[in-house]
Amino acid sequence: MEEELMTATEAAAYLGISRARVSLLAKQGRLGRQIAGRYNVFTRAELDTYKAQAPQNKGGKGKKSLAGALRAAAPA
């Protein structure tokens, strides 16, 4: 059975992160990759392995809506 290969852009969409982050993780060796010519390609199995081991986003700062920011700044 042939493995499904994904480009960095497809892998980013699959993981819910930016393409630049995928490239950085691959360069650091934290995300398995194969090289096809001059392109990085990723198998679904490699991406699933990363997903299972990756730390989950704990919320951090995040983005606030304009309405929420205005309510927070309004005098009580």
N, C-alpha and C positions, 0 to 999 in steps of 0.2 A: 504494500500500500504506500502510495506516494504522500509525503508530508506536505501540508499546505504552507507555502512560503508567503510572507508579507513584507512589503517595503517598510521603511522607517515611518512613513506617513501613515500607512495602514496599521502598523504596530502601535503608534501613538494613539490613534483613534480607539483601538482595541483596549489599550491600557488606561485611557482617559488622561493622558499626559501629553506634553508638547513633543513635537518631532525633535527639537533640540535636546530635550531631556532624554529621549530614547537614544540619540546619538552619543550623548555624554555617558549614559549608563553602559552602552556597548563599548565605548572607548576605555572605560574604567574596568571592564570585565565583569560588571555586575549584572549584565544582561547578555545571555548567549546570542551569538550571531554567526552567520556564515557570510562569506564574501563572494559575491557573484560579479565578476569583473571589477568594477570600481564602486559597486553598491553593497551596502549592508542589507542582508535579508534575514528574516527571523521566522522560525517555525512557531506554530501555535503552541506546541509543547514547551518551547523555551519561554514564551510569553506567559503561559499558565504557571510555570515554575516560578518565574519572577513575581507574578501576582500573588502567589501563595506565600512567598517569603518577604514581600515588600512591606515596610511599615505603613500602617494606615494613617491617612491624614487625620489629625486630631482636631481640626478646625482652625487652628492658627488665627491670624488676624481676619482673613476673609474679606470679602467686599461687602460694603454696606450700601443699601439703596439710598438714593437722594432723599426720599421722603423720611426714611429712618434717621438719617443724619440731621435733617432739619428739625425733626421732633426732639432729638437729643439736645440740639443746640438752643431750642426755644426756651424762653424763661417760663417757669412754672406758675 
